[in-house]
Amino acid sequence: MKDNLHLCNNITENVIFVSGITRSGKSLLCPIVSTFKKVENFTLNSTAETAIALFSLNLIKKNVAKYLIKTSYNEIFYNLSIGRNVNLKKFDYSSILNHQSLNEYRNRISSHDHQINFKKILKKNFFPTMFHDLVYGVNLLLEIFPKSKILNLERHPVDLLSSWKKKGYGEDYYNNERNLILSFKINRRLYPFYMKKKIKEYLKFKNDENRIVSILWEMRQISNKNIKKINKKNFLRLSFDQFTINTSKNLQKVCKFLKLKKTKNTEKELIKQRCPRKIDFKKRDQNYNEIIDKLTFKNRIRFNKLIFEYEKII
């Protein structure tokens, strides 16, 4: 007789995924979405992200990935609904001290569990959650949360590469104890899961610019393949440039997609996030010229294609 993993029911179906690759602007969008009516403070879930990465490489079975994702989200959303394990760090971007329903969270924290109608909270409210690299498992996540909504934020490749370079995401970061990106080691060198199937190419590069372009290119191929299969009622693609330049128009688009309304706190959060804002296109051009000179011929072509694809969604 074979034992099967028990896949419990979702504790709530009202899930909003704010997705995008690292440094794409999720930390700007999440607090804004959290100001909408009936929306809880946003959360993060590294267990679910790791499960998706492992599943995408066939290192764990589908039922195992589902189990980890379901149980971890059930725990996070339940804890939030009763005021357990909430983030109280004053200047942290995911702190409840920044949320419009701070008094509600204080009540939850100070109340006994049986005094809180958590079932009503889970049924009535919406739960935004930040998710890195969601495109690797978007179809699995929609299988688990078929009623969920996904806001996928994309950023200009020049800005992404510049930001990744600054953070050391070319190679150095993967040896950092704070690294939560699934990583592997070969010949004493670390590399992210994005490049496991193209490791020979990745290892031959001599600078971070080429490593990062190769990563961004592989991620774009996965993204293009998986996005084609998604129902548009579940998925909204957003440009970081357009959201920050034409904020009002794009915010309307987000509200319509989520079927949620802004609150008076939304405008306050927009000011805090400097939306709308101007983009320094001159600086971007300078960065582009510096980057392109360091790339191989093949990666120059890739990089320019990434830029062309990004500018098509603007």
BELZIWO-V644417 format. One record per backbone hydrogen bond with DSSP energy under -1.0 kcal/mol. CO is the residue of the C=O (numbers start at 0). NH is the residue of the N-H. Records with the same first field share a line. If there is no record, write none. Layout:
# BELZIWO-V644417
CO: NH  NH
This chain:
# BELZIWO-V644417
12: 14
13: 126
14: 148
15: 128
16: 150
17: 130
18: 152
19: 132
20: 23
24: 27  28
25: 29
28: 32
29: 33
31: 34
32: 35
35: 38
37: 125
42: 129
44: 48
45: 49
46: 50
47: 51
48: 52
49: 53
50: 54
51: 55
53: 58
54: 57
60: 64
61: 65
62: 66
63: 67
64: 68
65: 69
66: 70
67: 71
68: 72
69: 73
70: 74
71: 75
72: 76
73: 77
74: 78
75: 79
76: 80
77: 81
78: 83
86: 95
88: 91
91: 94
94: 97
95: 98
98: 101
100: 104
101: 105
102: 106
103: 107
104: 108
105: 109
111: 114
112: 115
115: 117
116: 120
117: 121
118: 122
119: 123
120: 124
125: 39
126: 15
127: 42
128: 17
132: 135
133: 136
136: 140
137: 141
138: 142
139: 143
140: 144
144: 147
148: 16
149: 235
150: 18
151: 237
153: 239
155: 159
156: 160
157: 161
158: 162
159: 163
160: 164
161: 165
162: 166
163: 168
167: 172
171: 174
172: 175
175: 178
181: 192
183: 190
185: 188
188: 185
190: 183
191: 194
192: 195
194: 197
197: 201
198: 202
201: 204
206: 210
207: 211
208: 212
209: 213
210: 214
211: 215
212: 216
213: 217
214: 218
215: 219
216: 220
217: 221
218: 222
219: 223
220: 224
221: 225
222: 226
225: 228
226: 229
230: 233
233: 149
235: 151
237: 153
238: 242
239: 243
240: 244
241: 245
243: 276
245: 249
246: 250
247: 251
248: 252
249: 253
250: 254
251: 255
252: 256
253: 257
254: 258  259
260: 36
262: 265
264: 268
265: 269
266: 270
267: 271
268: 272
269: 274
270: 273
278: 280
279: 283
280: 284
281: 285
282: 286
283: 287
284: 288
285: 289
286: 290
287: 291
288: 292
290: 293
295: 299
296: 300
297: 301
298: 302
299: 303
300: 304
301: 305
302: 306
303: 307
304: 308
305: 309
306: 310
309: 312
